[in-house]
Amino acid sequence: MSDIVFDDVTRVFQRGGKDFLTLDRVSFDVNDREFVAIVGPSGCGKTTCLRMAAGLEFPTSGHVVVGRRPVTEPGPDRAVVFQQFALFPWKTVYENIDFGLRSKGTDVASRRERIARQVELMGLQGYESAYPHQLSGGMQQRVAIARSYVLDPDVLLMDEPFGALDAQTRVVMQEELIKLARDNPRTILFVTHAVEEAVYLADRVVVMTRRPGTVREIIDVAPIRAAERWNRFERSEELMDQASFVHLRTRIWRLLRSEQAPEAEKVLIPTGGDRT
């Protein structure tokens, strides 16, 4: 099982000798091979949640569990895709995808086979010898996703992965991710500011409040997707015109709009200095 559980998670950051509450008793889960998106106002702790699932940050209180094990550090069962592509500029497409496998000591034959599959899945044929600067933004993000998928992680953690792309490329990448998730399903936690993107991609959408972030509501998209047969639409723009899609998008927008009141950071206990 590769589920993710946030159990009563609170996160406090220190700044200027004071404690600031960022996440306040957050609880939600991502089931095995489920795609869950998190949306919410800027600064509500979306990325902090993802980084805690990755083992890059830790709760002040509460627990984050992945695959029924408490998260205490990064691990090979989880791969992270960031908004910035984070490719090695001096390595080719093939070498970038190969990096994690080589680091793990995977044998050459297996590496070649697995890389070839990812190159095909992500439409990178013919670009194996290209360097990142020779690729478009969309192509670079395909390489970043392939580099994560090739490690065969149980959990894929995606932090605004299409946020730096132009509108047309973003739509194409969303459609590619849908196909990839169907052909090679993984447990996916996906952070985004884009409501349409969340509704289009996710089985469920976690809507966060403004800071200090907590779960405002969880929207179940999968039953509506199945009932309305969203899979029959080949292009995302056709789906996004449908009444059921518009209803969900509007429902989430209204929740987010209600969270747009002026933010007042919640200050907790004064301390003697910043945490290092």
FENFEN-V421321 format. One line per field, one symbol per residue. psi: psi as a letter, one per 40 degrees, with the letter a starting at -180 (. if undefined). burial: + if it has 9 or more other C-alpha atoms within 8 Angstrom, else -. Layout:
BEGIN
psi: ???
burial: ???
END
This chain:
BEGIN
psi: hfihhhgfhhhhihhfeihhhdhgfhhiihihfihhihiiiheeeddddddddefeiiidiaihhhfehhheiiieehihhidhdfihdeiidddddedddddefiiddddddddddddddefeheedeiideeiiddddddddddddddefidhhhhgfdedeiidddddddddddddddddgiihhhhhiehdddddddidihhhiiihhhihdihhhdddddddefdeehdiddddeeidddddddddddddddeeeihhhhhhbhiieiih.
burial: -+++++++++++-++-+++++++++++--++++++++++++--+++---+++++++--+--+++++-+--+--+---++++++-+-----++++-+++++++---+----+--++--+++-+-+---+-+++--+--++++++++++++++-++++++++++--+---+++-++++-+-++----+++++++--+-+++-++++++++++++++++-+-+++-+++---------+-+++----++-++--++-++--++-------------+--
END
